[in-house]
Amino acid sequence: MKIEKFKKRPNGLYTIYLDNFNSYDFYEEIILKYELLITKTIEEDELNRIIKDNNNYESYYETLKVLKRTIKTKEEIKRLLTDKKYNKENISFTITTLEKQGYINDKNYSKSYVHNSIITTNKGPKKIALELEKKGVEPSDYSEALEEYNTSLEKEKIEKLISKKIKANHNKSAKVLKQKLQVDLINNGFSKDIIKEVLNSLNIEENDDIMKKEYQKYYNKLSKKYKGKELEYKLKQKMYSLGFNINNE
């Protein structure tokens, strides 16, 4: 097949026109690699090879546009390109090229992710690690980054969260509040040992106003159905389940 003419297009592309009335868009790297500006003819098997090679660069440039908007992990790029139906060769070429150029670096990504999470969220180190793993980052790539989240910082975060949650407590006994605080903090990725240490160091006292309010609420509700000793028993049972001791009520 004879190459009739070229036309330079935006985004580093060239269109080549063949004498069989077909045209192809190739990236500049492909044009230079196969010396298409010099070559006058092109065989069909070579054209197929060039098209295949050009798909690698198409995958690369599409990923580069994404990375200019937001950084991503290596696994996220693999998933993105797989969803766009690029093959394993395209993906491998893209990942390898971008890693060499420094556009993909899971260790650097982890450092940024951990630092931003510490500053902008109330997530504990275990939750941050889990999120990184979901993004396909290996422990060997994020373990060093997580060292920023030291024990002292974790303790400080836990203390602030507990203080905030205690102030927001409107209907829980000290016992239930402690249990809820522990569960919430564990679910948020904080260490059980540090949580217990902080909780044990705090004197979370029973709030009499909360207890009286809850007592009155359930008294009004249960007194419609029960009377006398049975009402008293039902009230104690309910208040006990809420963590309140009403022996002196």
PLY file of the C-alpha trace (Angstrom):
ply
format ascii 1.0
element vertex 249
property float x
property float y
property float z
element edge 248
property int vertex1
property int vertex2
end_header
0.00 0.00 0.00
1.22 3.44 -0.86
1.14 6.33 1.61
-0.52 9.18 -0.24
-0.28 11.99 2.32
-0.10 13.06 5.97
-2.07 15.52 7.99
-0.99 16.79 11.40
-3.79 16.83 13.95
-4.15 18.10 17.55
-2.85 16.16 20.57
0.26 14.84 18.86
-1.60 12.85 16.23
-0.99 12.44 12.51
-3.46 11.07 9.98
-1.96 9.02 7.17
-3.93 8.44 3.98
-3.34 5.29 1.95
-4.00 4.66 -1.73
-6.70 2.14 -0.82
-8.78 5.06 0.54
-8.21 4.05 4.17
-6.80 6.48 6.73
-5.31 6.00 10.19
-4.55 8.25 13.13
-1.14 7.54 14.65
0.69 9.19 17.52
3.87 11.10 16.81
5.97 8.45 18.60
4.68 5.85 16.12
5.34 8.10 13.14
8.97 8.55 14.23
9.50 4.95 15.35
8.42 3.48 12.03
9.77 6.41 9.95
6.40 6.87 8.32
7.26 10.37 7.14
10.04 8.84 5.06
8.45 5.56 4.02
6.52 5.61 0.77
4.86 2.24 1.09
3.66 0.03 3.88
2.90 -3.70 3.92
-0.28 -5.02 5.49
1.45 -7.07 8.18
3.54 -4.06 9.17
0.41 -1.88 9.24
-1.20 -4.33 11.66
1.90 -4.22 13.83
1.87 -0.40 13.79
-1.84 -0.27 14.69
-1.20 -2.64 17.59
1.72 -0.52 18.79
-0.30 2.66 18.40
-2.95 1.25 20.75
-0.28 1.21 23.47
0.20 4.94 23.06
-3.52 5.55 22.92
-3.83 3.79 26.29
-0.86 5.78 27.61
-2.17 9.21 26.56
-5.68 8.49 27.80
-4.25 7.57 31.20
-2.00 10.63 31.22
-5.06 12.88 30.83
-6.61 11.22 33.88
-3.43 11.60 35.95
-3.24 15.30 35.17
-6.59 15.67 36.95
-5.96 13.35 39.89
-3.24 10.96 41.00
-4.08 7.26 41.08
-2.54 4.00 42.19
-1.17 1.41 39.79
-4.13 -0.89 40.46
-6.63 1.91 39.87
-5.04 2.55 36.47
-5.25 -1.16 35.64
-8.95 -1.21 36.53
-9.59 1.97 34.56
-7.93 0.64 31.40
-9.53 -2.78 31.77
-12.95 -1.12 31.94
-12.08 0.74 28.75
-11.34 -2.62 27.08
-7.60 -2.17 26.63
-5.68 -5.44 26.50
-2.92 -6.68 28.80
-0.15 -5.48 26.48
-1.61 -1.96 26.33
-1.97 -1.86 30.12
1.51 -3.22 30.77
3.07 -0.70 28.37
1.13 2.17 29.95
1.94 1.23 33.55
5.64 0.63 32.82
6.02 3.89 30.90
4.21 5.99 33.50
6.17 4.42 36.36
9.45 5.24 34.64
8.27 8.82 34.18
7.21 9.07 37.82
3.51 9.60 37.10
2.62 6.38 38.95
4.31 5.74 42.29
2.34 3.90 44.97
4.79 4.87 47.72
4.45 8.57 46.97
0.70 8.15 46.59
0.53 6.52 50.02
2.49 9.33 51.68
0.13 11.92 50.23
-2.98 9.86 51.07
-1.95 9.23 54.68
-0.93 12.84 55.27
-4.19 14.23 53.84
-6.26 11.70 55.79
-4.59 12.72 59.05
-5.20 16.41 58.39
-8.71 16.29 56.94
-10.43 13.22 58.47
-10.96 11.39 61.76
-9.86 8.04 60.35
-7.52 5.85 62.34
-4.42 4.21 60.83
-6.07 0.82 60.33
-8.92 2.33 58.32
-6.48 4.31 56.18
-4.46 1.15 55.55
-7.64 -0.72 54.56
-8.60 2.05 52.13
-5.16 1.92 50.53
-5.42 -1.85 50.17
-8.78 -1.42 48.43
-6.99 0.88 46.00
-4.54 -1.94 45.32
-1.59 -0.57 47.27
0.67 -3.22 48.79
1.60 -3.02 52.51
5.24 -2.68 51.47
4.28 0.54 49.67
2.18 2.13 52.44
3.83 0.89 55.66
6.46 3.63 55.66
3.82 6.31 54.98
1.76 5.11 57.97
4.70 5.79 60.29
3.55 9.42 60.23
0.50 8.23 62.18
2.45 7.51 65.36
1.04 6.44 68.74
1.12 9.96 70.15
-0.88 11.34 67.23
-3.36 8.47 67.36
-3.90 9.05 71.08
-4.45 12.76 70.49
-7.03 12.05 67.78
-8.89 9.59 70.01
-8.99 12.05 72.92
-10.45 14.79 70.71
-13.07 12.47 69.24
-14.12 11.18 72.65
-14.42 14.73 73.98
-16.57 15.73 71.01
-18.82 12.66 71.33
-19.29 13.14 75.07
-20.48 16.71 74.48
-22.91 15.44 71.85
-24.31 12.75 74.14
-27.95 13.46 75.00
-29.51 10.14 76.00
-26.89 7.53 76.93
-25.64 6.30 80.26
-21.91 6.45 81.03
-21.68 2.66 80.58
-23.42 2.59 77.19
-21.58 5.71 76.08
-18.21 4.07 76.81
-19.25 0.97 74.90
-20.42 3.04 71.94
-17.26 5.13 71.96
-15.13 2.00 71.89
-17.07 0.41 69.02
-17.14 3.64 66.98
-13.40 4.22 67.40
-12.52 0.62 66.52
-14.72 0.84 63.41
-12.91 4.04 62.51
-9.59 2.23 62.48
-8.05 3.10 65.83
-6.07 0.66 68.00
-8.08 -1.19 70.67
-5.26 -0.87 73.19
-4.92 2.89 72.76
-8.71 3.33 72.90
-8.88 1.41 76.19
-5.95 3.37 77.59
-7.61 6.70 76.81
-11.06 5.61 78.04
-9.60 4.27 81.29
-7.80 7.55 81.88
-11.04 9.53 81.56
-13.63 9.90 84.27
-16.88 9.70 82.34
-19.49 10.41 84.99
-23.17 9.59 84.89
-25.30 12.52 83.80
-28.22 12.72 86.24
-30.24 14.92 83.93
-30.00 12.33 81.14
-30.96 9.54 83.52
-33.97 11.47 84.83
-35.08 12.35 81.32
-34.86 8.72 80.16
-36.58 7.52 83.32
-39.48 9.91 82.83
-39.78 9.02 79.15
-40.12 5.29 79.87
-42.26 5.89 82.95
-44.78 7.76 80.81
-44.72 4.97 78.27
-44.79 1.93 80.58
-47.27 3.35 83.12
-49.96 3.13 80.47
-49.61 -0.64 80.53
-48.21 -1.57 83.96
-48.89 -0.56 87.57
-47.32 -0.93 91.01
-44.52 -3.45 91.48
-44.75 -4.66 87.89
-44.25 -1.11 86.63
-41.30 -0.67 88.97
-39.75 -3.92 87.75
-40.27 -3.05 84.08
-38.74 0.40 84.61
-35.67 -0.99 86.36
-35.29 -3.61 83.64
-35.49 -0.99 80.89
-33.15 1.46 82.60
-30.67 -1.32 83.33
-30.66 -2.28 79.65
-29.76 1.36 78.90
-26.90 1.20 81.39
-28.58 3.17 84.19
-28.82 2.05 87.82
-32.02 3.44 89.37
-31.80 1.82 92.80
-31.65 5.28 94.29
-34.24 6.76 91.92
0 1
1 2
2 3
3 4
4 5
5 6
6 7
7 8
8 9
9 10
10 11
11 12
12 13
13 14
14 15
15 16
16 17
17 18
18 19
19 20
20 21
21 22
22 23
23 24
24 25
25 26
26 27
27 28
28 29
29 30
30 31
31 32
32 33
33 34
34 35
35 36
36 37
37 38
38 39
39 40
40 41
41 42
42 43
43 44
44 45
45 46
46 47
47 48
48 49
49 50
50 51
51 52
52 53
53 54
54 55
55 56
56 57
57 58
58 59
59 60
60 61
61 62
62 63
63 64
64 65
65 66
66 67
67 68
68 69
69 70
70 71
71 72
72 73
73 74
74 75
75 76
76 77
77 78
78 79
79 80
80 81
81 82
82 83
83 84
84 85
85 86
86 87
87 88
88 89
89 90
90 91
91 92
92 93
93 94
94 95
95 96
96 97
97 98
98 99
99 100
100 101
101 102
102 103
103 104
104 105
105 106
106 107
107 108
108 109
109 110
110 111
111 112
112 113
113 114
114 115
115 116
116 117
117 118
118 119
119 120
120 121
121 122
122 123
123 124
124 125
125 126
126 127
127 128
128 129
129 130
130 131
131 132
132 133
133 134
134 135
135 136
136 137
137 138
138 139
139 140
140 141
141 142
142 143
143 144
144 145
145 146
146 147
147 148
148 149
149 150
150 151
151 152
152 153
153 154
154 155
155 156
156 157
157 158
158 159
159 160
160 161
161 162
162 163
163 164
164 165
165 166
166 167
167 168
168 169
169 170
170 171
171 172
172 173
173 174
174 175
175 176
176 177
177 178
178 179
179 180
180 181
181 182
182 183
183 184
184 185
185 186
186 187
187 188
188 189
189 190
190 191
191 192
192 193
193 194
194 195
195 196
196 197
197 198
198 199
199 200
200 201
201 202
202 203
203 204
204 205
205 206
206 207
207 208
208 209
209 210
210 211
211 212
212 213
213 214
214 215
215 216
216 217
217 218
218 219
219 220
220 221
221 222
222 223
223 224
224 225
225 226
226 227
227 228
228 229
229 230
230 231
231 232
232 233
233 234
234 235
235 236
236 237
237 238
238 239
239 240
240 241
241 242
242 243
243 244
244 245
245 246
246 247
247 248
